[in-house]
Amino acid sequence: MYLKKIHFLWFMALILACARPKPPLISPKENPSYHYLQGMRLIEQNKIIEAENHFDHALYLNKDYSPAFSGKALVLVIRGNTKKSLVYLKKAKRKARNNTQKFIYHLTAIRVYTRGGFNGWLDKAERHYKDAISLKGLRELPYYQTYFAAHYFMGVAYYKGYKFKKAKEILIKINSGKWYDKANSLYKKIQRIVRVCDQYLLSDLDKKILVKDQITRADLAVLLVDELHLNRLLSSKLLDFTPVDALGHPFEEEIVTVARWNIKGLQAKYDPNLQAYLFRPQSFIKRKELAIILEGLLMRLKLNKNKDYFNIEESPFPDVPIDTSWFNAVMDVIAKGLMRIDPSGAFRPEDNVDGIEAILALMKLKDMINK
């Protein structure tokens, strides 16, 4: 009877064990490395708030996860909170548990110092680069993938620091992988910049504008006044006013000078709501707008010899209709070599003007004036 009771109890325990619910499966998304990777990808898409949410969730899952602190540091410096960014960068360093996490920390430091503009930032970035490439045995780099990432972001740092030769030397080391296309594109841009620097004597301010992917109306005003010396070329001011949005701007003097010359395409416009003239210094300049501005300068400087193209029946550019108001301007600046078209023949009128194109155009115009 006793044995039967034992067998019964053993049998019931076995049934209960089999009936006990299995522990819930944890989603592969519920791990800090997944959220770190998603956050980094969102930074690439300039979705900064969403990226920060992923880094915060990674820290919720693991409060000591170093890459998430690195991600937060990068988000904060992008948002302009440089002081707090360094706090999170120090946490990333302190929490790094292996060489992989140390590599992520060092690359983030390069990016933070490059973006933040701290004192001595380039020297600090160089030190982090050397530390990063000295690390061995990297097991997994879900976002950066290879050591080439260190070469790429240090190349960007040299480029931002106007060390163009060093940037070329380091970018050329990248011959494959995730960062190859970006490195190759930057390398080609630096080659163009170096050619401009070799051809023309540029000030430090010019170089800052030269590296920009898109220039503003304020940037162009600076180039017209400081490089083209507009005040020596135009004999008399037409207007006497100050655009209200130029007040307190770092380039206030240049903006006011250009606005008063009333150059076609760069005029200040009266805003009836504000009852004041606005120059819109932070607005980016499109290629069609630069064509209009250059044509306006050619007319003011009497360099276009009343040339017009209104009798043309078909546009030579697939993206510039002959009936558009700026068709003549495009034809004129292309004919004079002040601007270029794509190999495909397109003009790309809606694309923003970069610093290289703007400076080359004005330097060529300057050559025309000095002939």
Secondary structure as GFF3:
##gff-version 3
##sequence-region A 1 371
A	DSSP	alpha_helix	2	19	.	.	.	ID=ss1
A	DSSP	alpha_helix	32	44	.	.	.	ID=ss2
A	DSSP	alpha_helix	48	61	.	.	.	ID=ss3
A	DSSP	alpha_helix	66	78	.	.	.	ID=ss4
A	DSSP	alpha_helix	82	95	.	.	.	ID=ss5
A	DSSP	alpha_helix	99	116	.	.	.	ID=ss6
A	DSSP	alpha_helix	121	134	.	.	.	ID=ss7
A	DSSP	alpha_helix	148	160	.	.	.	ID=ss8
A	DSSP	alpha_helix	164	171	.	.	.	ID=ss9
A	DSSP	alpha_helix	180	199	.	.	.	ID=ss10
A	DSSP	alpha_helix	204	210	.	.	.	ID=ss11
A	DSSP	alpha_helix	217	222	.	.	.	ID=ss12
A	DSSP	pi_helix	223	227	.	.	.	ID=ss13
A	DSSP	alpha_helix	230	233	.	.	.	ID=ss14
A	DSSP	three_ten_helix	244	246	.	.	.	ID=ss15
A	DSSP	alpha_helix	252	261	.	.	.	ID=ss16
A	DSSP	beta_strand	269	271	.	.	.	ID=ss17
A	DSSP	beta_strand	276	278	.	.	.	ID=ss18
A	DSSP	alpha_helix	287	300	.	.	.	ID=ss19
A	DSSP	alpha_helix	327	335	.	.	.	ID=ss20
A	DSSP	alpha_helix	355	370	.	.	.	ID=ss21
###
